[in-house]
Amino acid sequence: MKRKFKMDFIKAGIVVFASLLVGTADASNGNGSNNNNTENKMMVIELTQEDFIKKVYDFETNPNAWNFEGDKPAVIDFYATWCGPCKMMSPILDEISKEYEGKINVYKVNVDKEADLANVFGIRSIPSLLFVPMRKEPSLVQGAMPKNELKKLVDNILLERK
């Protein structure tokens, strides 16, 4: 009896988790019928290695000295399309990009398409978020996190609010 309850509990947990993933994916695709928002809000911008060199850091020219190329602090999400936790972070990053519009840039890098770029930063686990302040060295945080934790990191690391 105990074993059956445990298996039913595990199955129920898997169903709930899968439902959350599907709901998150549906909410983040922007095709909902209630999507009448015509405001021009910032969204997360995907970077290629070439874009990264122009907008963030030219590691080819300056491999030993960090020199930030951006005009605003940035969060860079190293992700993959097949990664469940990455999919959960996507709508959170979209919300952050809108809430902090004009204050920070939010970028993403597909590690499957930009493997060399991911290798430069030693990305071995995804999602990995690179926080790039204006005048300090960048910080790398690994793993998915709730929105309130991400906001704390943006405020503390990028905007230097305590």
Secondary structure, DSSP 8 states (H G I E B T S, - for coil): -HHHHHHHHHHHHHHHHHHHHHHHHHHHSS--TT----------EE--HHHHHHHTB-TTT-TTS--B--SS-EEEEEE-TT-HHHHHHHHHHHHHHHHTTTT-EEEEEETTT-HHHHHHTT--SSSEEEEE-SSS--EEEES---HHHHHHHIIIIIS---
